[in-house]
Amino acid sequence: MSVVEIVALVAAGGVGAGARYLMDGAVMRGRRRAFPLGILVVNALGSFLLGLLTGIPQLAPAWLTILGVGLLGGFTTFSAVAVESVLLGQNGRREWAWMNLLATVGVCVVAAAIGFTIGGLFPR
């Protein structure tokens, strides 16, 4: 990667992290101590978009890296899922902890598959 592409990668990661913070906050507003739906929505959307980008046959590798690793890597987060699941378990909400883990894996894999399928519809 060129220096310009690396700078774009880093900037995209920052934009993605900021977008995650804003989207999670918007979904969770007024839902203190509720199921962590905000991060599930973020991860599902990010999985769909990464699947879509990966499925587009003519997308240049540098753009896939900048948008996939940078933007969507900054946007999505597995560490928040892990920590929120541990905290739910510690707070006696073990069912929610398991639901958070299983829903994240299931929903995100399906979202990525749908995105990849749609991306594959783009002309070659």
Rosetta blueprint (number, residue, H / E / L):
1 M L
2 S L
3 V H
4 V H
5 E H
6 I H
7 V H
8 A H
9 L H
10 V H
11 A H
12 A H
13 G H
14 G H
15 V H
16 G H
17 A H
18 G H
19 A H
20 R H
21 Y H
22 L H
23 M H
24 D H
25 G H
26 A H
27 V H
28 M H
29 R L
30 G L
31 R L
32 R L
33 R L
34 A L
35 F L
36 P L
37 L H
38 G H
39 I H
40 L H
41 V H
42 V H
43 N H
44 A H
45 L H
46 G H
47 S H
48 F H
49 L H
50 L H
51 G H
52 L H
53 L H
54 T H
55 G H
56 I L
57 P L
58 Q L
59 L L
60 A L
61 P H
62 A H
63 W H
64 L H
65 T H
66 I H
67 L H
68 G H
69 V H
70 G H
71 L H
72 L H
73 G H
74 G H
75 F H
76 T L
77 T L
78 F L
79 S H
80 A H
81 V H
82 A H
83 V H
84 E H
85 S H
86 V H
87 L H
88 L H
89 G H
90 Q H
91 N L
92 G L
93 R L
94 R H
95 E H
96 W H
97 A H
98 W H
99 M H
100 N H
101 L H
102 L H
103 A H
104 T H
105 V H
106 G H
107 V H
108 C H
109 V H
110 V H
111 A H
112 A H
113 A H
114 I H
115 G H
116 F H
117 T H
118 I H
119 G H
120 G L
121 L L
122 F L
123 P L
124 R L
